[in-house]
Amino acid sequence: MNLLFCSAASNGAEWLAALTRALPAARVRACSHLPDEVEPPPHGIDYALVWKPPARLLRDLGSVKAIFNLGAGIDSLTGSGTLPAGVPVVRVEDAGMAEQMSEYVVHAVLRQYREFDAYAEAQRARLWRPRARRDKRGFGVGILGLGVLGSAVAAALQPFGFPLAGWSRTRKNVAGVDSYAGSGELDAFLARCQLLACLLPLTRETRGMLDRRTLAKLPVGAYLVNVARGGLLVDDDLLALLDQGRIGGATLDVFHDEPLPAEHSFWHHPRISITPHVSAVTLVEQSVAQIAAKITRLEAGLPITGIVDRERDF
């Protein structure tokens, strides 16, 4: 069995070593992710394992059995327009990311609910100023996107007792979460979110979804947490609503351009907290174990999970 590995990440050697351990009988070939250096893949490749590959490489993968995307987000593939038709695309499911994402979002929720930013500001001003406790029943937390990661975040938040709501394209049944679905129920969902955590995939339908119109449906002073993709958010609309006091603040982990350019207004805005796309990083060993198990099932003619629905997700 022949595998082709192509990744724009800096830890390619770690991936290759893990793949060799997990699939010792396979022949793993690495190719450059740089567009100027890409050559057509050698004949006889059974599976391609890629992360942000050059479009030219994707065009030449029409004969492989499956393309594995080395991460949960597939937007780096969907925008290329060169994916071969008929080849299954498989995403990494969880592989340690759900726990990380849950930690991040729970921290952001508690930080806002307990008003730690206000206490930090008071500390800088040397002010001893206790704040009245907020009524938890009035601090609704909304999860935009109830896939694997969104559902895990909801489960992690449940012990804290916040009113939880979730929105997804189709209705989901998640314990302890009031479910909203489809465009007809989006406004009602947003209206109850004192804090909105975005975990949607980036698709044609969701790109730019967090714009002025959508964000203005949140209660006045609501807080935004985006741990999904930067392309979901219209940056200038968020900045305008922050400056108007319509949105109270935001924690942003993902951006249109990464690294975030030094001149971007997000860096210096007093009500925006930034992290460098660290809410959930792909864990190599767990991801490779999952990929190896799926390849083994495919070779045995068995079904696998994680196959991307091109009609819905692209």
N, C-alpha and C positions, 0 to 999 in steps of 0.2 A: 504494500500500500504506500502511495506517494502523497505527501502533504507539501503544500506551498505556504510559506509563512512570509507575510509582508506587513510591517507595522511602522508607523511614524513615531511611536513612543520611544523613549530613550532606554527602555529596559528590555530590548529585543533579546539579548543574550540570556536573560533570566527566563523568558518565555521558551526559547529554544531548548534550554537545559531541562525545563519542566516537561516539555513535550516529549523529549527523548526518554525521560524516565517513565512517563505515563504510557507511552506507546513505543516500547523498545523495538518492536518488529517493523515499525514504519520508517520510511526514508523521508526525512524532513529537509526541504530545500528552502533556503532563505533568499529573498530577492530584495533589491533596493526599493525604498518607498519614494525616492526622488524621481520626479517626472523625467528629467533629462537622462537618467540612467536606467530606466525601465526597459527590459527586453521581454519579448513574448515568453510566457511560461513554457517550460519544457513539456513535451508530449507525455501523456500518461499520468497527469496529476489527478488524483482522486478527490481531494478536498483542499480548499483554499481557506486559510486562516488569516484574516486581515483586520487592520485598524487604520482608517483614513488612507486607503490605498490610492495610488494615482488612477485617474479615470481610464487611462490607456490600458492598465493592467486588467481592470474589470472587464473591459470589452473582450478580452482574450480568454475569459474563463467559462465560455459556453459549454465546454465538455466536462466540467467537474460535476461530481455528484451533489455537492452542497458547498455553499460559502458560509463560513462561520465568522460573524462579526465579533471582535474581541472586546465586547462591552455591551451594556444594556441599550445605549442609544445608537440608533441606526441612521441618524441624519447625515452622517458623512458619506453614506452609501446612496441614500435616496436622492441627494441633490446632484449626483453626477450624471444621471440620465444615460448611463452606459452599462447598467447591470444587464447581464444576459437574460433573456426571457427563458422561463422554464426551469431555471436553477433555483432550488430552495435556498433561502437566506435564513440563517439561524442566529438568534441573539443569545448572549449569555444571560441566564436567569438568576438573579440574586448573587450567588457565589460570594457571599459575605457583604454585599453592598447594602442589603436591607437593614442590617444591624447598624452600620455606619450612618445611613440616612436617618434612621430613627433617632440615633443619638443627637445628630445635628438639629433636626427639627424640634425635638423635645426641648433641647437647650434654648432654641430661639423662642419657643412658645413661653417657657418659664421665665426667660429673661424679660419678655414683654409684659407678661401677666404680673410679675413681681416688681416691675418698673426699675430694674437695675440700671438702665441707662440714666434715668433721672437721679438715682443715688450717686452714680459716677460723676454726673455733672455737679451735684451738690458737694461732693468731696473736693472737686477741683476748686470750688468757690469757698471751701472750708465752712460749709453750712451744715449744721445738725438739724435735719428737717425730716422727721418721720412722715410718711404718707399714709393716708387712710387705706385700709385694705380694700381691694376691688371685690365685687361680688362675682364669684366664679360662675354663677348661673348666667350671668350676662356677658361672659367672655366666650363667645362662640368661636370655635376653631373649625375652619373649612379646609378640606383636602381636595385640591383640584387634580383629579387623576387617581383612580382607585385600582391601579394595576398591582403587580407584585410589591413594588416599593411603597406605593401609597397605602395599600392595605396593611403593610408592616408598620408604617408610621402611625396609622390609626390604632393598631393594637398596642403600640408603645405608649400612646397618649391616654388610653382608656383608664389606667389606674389613677390618673390625676383628677378625674371627675369633670373635665370640661365638656360642655355640650358639643358633640362632634357631628359634622355633616360632611358628606362627600359628593363630588360630582364626577360623572364619567359619561362617555359617549353613549354607552348602554347601561342599563341599571345593574348595579352590583349589590349583592347581599353580604354586607360586612357587619359583624356583630358590634352592637353599640354605636353604629353610625347611621344617621338619617341619610338615606340615599336619594340623590337627585340625578336626573339623566336627560340628555339631549338639550338642544338649544332652547326649547320651550320652558325648561325649568332652571336655566342658568341664573336668571335675574333673582329668582326667589332664593336660590342657594347663596348667592353673593350677599344678599341683604342681611343674612344672619351671621356673617363672618367678621368678627372683630379682628381675627388674624386669618389670612389666607396663605396656605402653603401650597405652592405649585409643584406638582410632580408629573405633569403631562409630558408625553413624548412630543418631539417636534415633527410635525407633518405639514402637508399643504393646508390642512384645515386649521391647525393650531398656531401657525406662524403669525406673530403679531397679535395674538389673542388678548394679551394683557395690554390693551390700549386704553386711551382716555375713557371711552364709553364703558368698557368692562370695569375698570378700576373705580369709576365714579358710581357704580352700583353698590359698592361696599359702604358700610356705615361710615359716617364722618369720623376721621381719626383712625381708621383701620390700618393694620400693619400687613405688609407683604413679605413673604419669604419665598424666594425663587431658587430651587435646587435642581431644576430640570434642565433647561437650555436657555441661553441668552436670547435666541431668536423668538422666543415666546413673548418677550417684553418689548414694548415701544419705549425706548429710553427717554425721549423728550417728553412723552406724555406723563411718565412717572415723575420726572423732575418738575413739571408744571403743577401737578396735583400736590406734590410735597410742598412746593413754595406757596401754594394757595391754602395750605392747611387741610386740604381735603383728605389726603393720605397722611397718616401720622409718622410713618417711617418704613424702612425696608432693610431686610438682610438679603444680600445677593451673593450667590456663590458661582453664578454662571453668567457669561457675557457674550455679546455678538462677536467681539474680537478678543482672543485670549493669547497671551497676557493682555489684560486691560490696558489700553494706551495711557501713558502718563498724563496726557492732557485731558482725559475724560473727566467730566464733571462729577461722576460718581465718587471719585477719590476724595473730594474735598467737601462733599455735602454733609452737613452736621447730622442729618437724620438717616443716613445710609451707612450700614455696616457691610464691609466687603471681606470675603475670603476667596482664595485663589483656586476655585474649583476643587475643593477638598471634601465636600460633604459625603461623598462615597467614591472611593477609588477602587479600580478593578484589582482584586487580589489574584495574583498569578496562579498559585498552587490550586486554589479552589476552582478557578475558572478552567484551568487545564484538566482537572479531574472531571469536571462536568462535560467538557468538550470530548474528552477521551471516551467517556461513557456513552455519549450520543453517537460518536462515530462507530463504536462497537455495536450499538443497536442497529444503526443503519446498515452496517455490513452484514448483520444477521437478518436483514429484511424486516426489522421491527420498527414501530412508530416512535417518534420522539416529540418532545414538547419544545416550545421556543421558536417554531417556524413563523417567520414574519408573514402577515397577511398583506400582500402588496396593495390590494385595493383599499385597505383601511389605513395602513401605517405609512404609506409612501406619500 
